[in-house]
Amino acid sequence: MRVVVIGAGIIGSSVAYETAKAGARVTVIEAGKIAGGASAASFAWTNATGKRPQSYFALNVAGMRAHLDLSREFGNAPWFHQTGSLEWYSRQEDWAAQQENADQMQDWGYGVEWISKSRLAELEPEIDLSAIGQSPIIYYPEEGWVHPVLYSAGLLRAARERWNASVHAFSPVETIDLSGETKIVRTTKGDVYEADVVINCTGSWADRKLDGVPSIPMASNIGVLGFTLPVASTLQRQFHMDDLDVRPDGAGRLMIHKISVDDVVPELGDLDPKGREAGLLIDAVRKVLPAVQPDDLESIRTTMRPIPSDRLTCSGWVPGVSGYYAAVTHSGVTIAPYLGKAVADEVVRGHVHQSLADFRPDRFIAAKNGMGQRS
Ligand SMILES: Cc1cc2nc3c(=O)[nH]c(=O)nc-3n(C[C@H](O)[C@H](O)[C@H](O)COP(=O)(O)OP(=O)(O)OC[C@H]3O[C@@H](n4cnc5c(N)ncnc54)[C@H](O)[C@@H]3O)c2cc1C
């Protein structure tokens, strides 16, 4: 089977690796750099906490487990860090909701540990305990984070070396002709690729009209990430306080995300690391990590979060056409390694995954000519 994967972010790379491993002849076509879209600037926290409904929670847990399996498969997976993560809320009015979520997560089999402030001080001595006050603290031991660019590079290299996949960067796909038995994919450069199945992994671009195929309705939004200079801090685990997320990003750098900062940035583009948004990020971190200095922010980047319009994963055969599959999701860093395997099972091996039953494209796209199909 010839498979063309469009998009080489963390989802396209996972799909390419697993479909090649399943025996398909795989071609990956990427408009820009490998993992240069959302995967290039993602907080990349592997987690399922708070995710609902239960089928979506289960998909995220499957992703977390698949990261562990993939690490074992590679022997050395420099992209994956299962460090656990810490969570507390500074305002007492949020404590009941935290307890309720923790109870639900435990009931669904998720690892939740309530820890004391002294235990937190042992785990992360640089966190200023006075910033925590009396807040209850949760440690989630199964959570971690990923370097999505290293992940994508590692999987695409393996797909090339082990199973002869081919990867074409800087080649935007312009049209897809699904009318015949052989599908024809054309790029803006004039290159033409033939396939039995085309898999759309274009993330937040999935709602753009690609000539010849239906698009997926998206409600993507802007995410803002701050990156510090190397900081003399020994922080090992990510922490989540209110709407602030902080984690190590390698070589002493910290990555900072704050939802209320996302909300004030109207458009994509690099922001001034000395500007207003930078001030909001750095001030928030300094309350918890005094080692961070006011001028420590090196860069601020913005990216689009790919979010299907009902906020859930979209994975399956696209209705009304043949040989066209879509794999688009938020929480894609968490879900990617599982989704890659599930897509390979459905596309190459012909095994339908019940775990994807709630996430099919037919909830968005009417089946004019019957359900989508393999070919
Ligand atoms: C700020 C932020 C924080 C996040 N935090 C988390 C988190 O903590 N945990 C988590 O699990 N997820 C998180 N996410 C979401 C996660 O990053 C995404 O779900 C994931 O990166 C999506 O991967 P993707 O491969 O689908 O998309 P992308 O990485 O965007 O890749 C899509 C690719 O398709 C290519 N493409 C588009 N159109 C074409 C075309 N016509 N032809 C060829 N190629 C094309 C693009 O160039 C791009 O490289 C976050 C996202 C953001 C922005």
The ligand as a Tripos MOL2 file, in Angstrom:
@<TRIPOS>MOLECULE
LIG
   53    58     1     0     0
SMALL
NO_CHARGES

@<TRIPOS>ATOM
      1 C1          1.1610   26.8670   23.2770 C.3       1 LIG1
      2 C2          0.7450   25.4460   23.1010 C.ar      1 LIG1
      3 C3          0.7880   24.5830   24.1810 C.ar      1 LIG1
      4 C4          0.4230   23.2660   24.0180 C.ar      1 LIG1
      5 N1          0.5390   22.4360   25.0870 N.ar      1 LIG1
      6 C5          0.3050   21.1220   24.9330 C.ar      1 LIG1
      7 C6          0.5430   20.2490   26.0130 C.ar      1 LIG1
      8 O1          0.9630   20.6680   27.1030 O.2       1 LIG1
      9 N2          0.3290   18.9150   25.8170 N.ar      1 LIG1
     10 C7         -0.1160   18.4230   24.6260 C.ar      1 LIG1
     11 O2         -0.2930   17.2070   24.5050 O.2       1 LIG1
     12 N3         -0.3580   19.2440   23.5740 N.ar      1 LIG1
     13 C8         -0.1540   20.5740   23.7030 C.ar      1 LIG1
     14 N4         -0.3700   21.4190   22.6730 N.ar      1 LIG1
     15 C9         -0.9610   20.8880   21.4390 C.3       1 LIG1
     16 C10         0.0640   20.1650   20.5940 C.3       1 LIG1
     17 O3          1.2500   20.9320   20.4880 O.3       1 LIG1
     18 C11        -0.5340   19.9100   19.2190 C.3       1 LIG1
     19 O4         -1.7400   19.1630   19.3650 O.3       1 LIG1
     20 C12         0.4250   19.1260   18.3260 C.3       1 LIG1
     21 O5          1.6770   19.7620   18.2280 O.3       1 LIG1
     22 C13        -0.2170   18.9860   16.9520 C.3       1 LIG1
     23 O6          0.6830   18.3300   16.1190 O.3       1 LIG1
     24 P1          0.3600   18.2400   14.5770 P.3       1 LIG1
     25 O7          1.4200   17.4100   13.9860 O.co2     1 LIG1
     26 O8         -1.0610   17.8330   14.3740 O.co2     1 LIG1
     27 O9          0.3870   19.7700   14.0950 O.3       1 LIG1
     28 P2          1.6250   20.6570   13.6240 P.3       1 LIG1
     29 O10         2.7990   20.4560   14.4810 O.co2     1 LIG1
     30 O11         1.1110   22.0400   13.4750 O.co2     1 LIG1
     31 O12         1.9730   20.0340   12.2090 O.3       1 LIG1
     32 C14         1.1400   20.2110   11.0870 C.3       1 LIG1
     33 C15         2.0780   20.3230    9.9000 C.3       1 LIG1
     34 O13         1.3020   20.3190    8.7010 O.3       1 LIG1
     35 C16         1.9880   21.1270    7.7750 C.3       1 LIG1
     36 N5          1.0610   21.5200    6.7200 N.ar      1 LIG1
     37 C17        -0.0470   22.2950    6.8130 C.ar      1 LIG1
     38 N6         -0.6410   22.4350    5.6090 N.ar      1 LIG1
     39 C18         0.1280   21.7380    4.7130 C.ar      1 LIG1
     40 C19         0.0470   21.5140    3.3150 C.ar      1 LIG1
     41 N7         -0.9340   22.0350    2.5660 N.pl3     1 LIG1
     42 N8          1.0080   20.7550    2.7380 N.ar      1 LIG1
     43 C20         2.0070   20.1850    3.4590 C.ar      1 LIG1
     44 N9          2.1210   20.3770    4.7990 N.ar      1 LIG1
     45 C21         1.1920   21.1370    5.4200 C.ar      1 LIG1
     46 C22         2.4520   22.3200    8.6030 C.3       1 LIG1
     47 O14         3.5110   23.0090    7.9770 O.3       1 LIG1
     48 C23         2.8700   21.6440    9.9130 C.3       1 LIG1
     49 O15         4.2490   21.3440    9.9720 O.3       1 LIG1
     50 C24        -0.0200   22.7670   22.7660 C.ar      1 LIG1
     51 C25        -0.0460   23.6300   21.6730 C.ar      1 LIG1
     52 C26         0.3400   24.9480   21.8310 C.ar      1 LIG1
     53 C27         0.3330   25.8320   20.6310 C.3       1 LIG1
@<TRIPOS>BOND
     1     1     2 1
     2     2     3 ar
     3     2    52 ar
     4     3     4 ar
     5     4     5 ar
     6     4    50 ar
     7     5     6 ar
     8     6     7 ar
     9     6    13 1
    10     7     8 2
    11     7     9 ar
    12     9    10 ar
    13    10    11 2
    14    10    12 ar
    15    12    13 ar
    16    13    14 ar
    17    14    15 1
    18    14    50 ar
    19    15    16 1
    20    16    17 1
    21    16    18 1
    22    18    19 1
    23    18    20 1
    24    20    21 1
    25    20    22 1
    26    22    23 1
    27    23    24 1
    28    24    25 2
    29    24    26 1
    30    24    27 1
    31    27    28 1
    32    28    29 2
    33    28    30 1
    34    28    31 1
    35    31    32 1
    36    32    33 1
    37    33    34 1
    38    33    48 1
    39    34    35 1
    40    35    36 1
    41    35    46 1
    42    36    37 ar
    43    36    45 ar
    44    37    38 ar
    45    38    39 ar
    46    39    40 ar
    47    39    45 ar
    48    40    41 1
    49    40    42 ar
    50    42    43 ar
    51    43    44 ar
    52    44    45 ar
    53    46    47 1
    54    46    48 1
    55    48    49 1
    56    50    51 ar
    57    51    52 ar
    58    52    53 1
@<TRIPOS>SUBSTRUCTURE
     1 LIG1         1 GROUP 0 **** ****
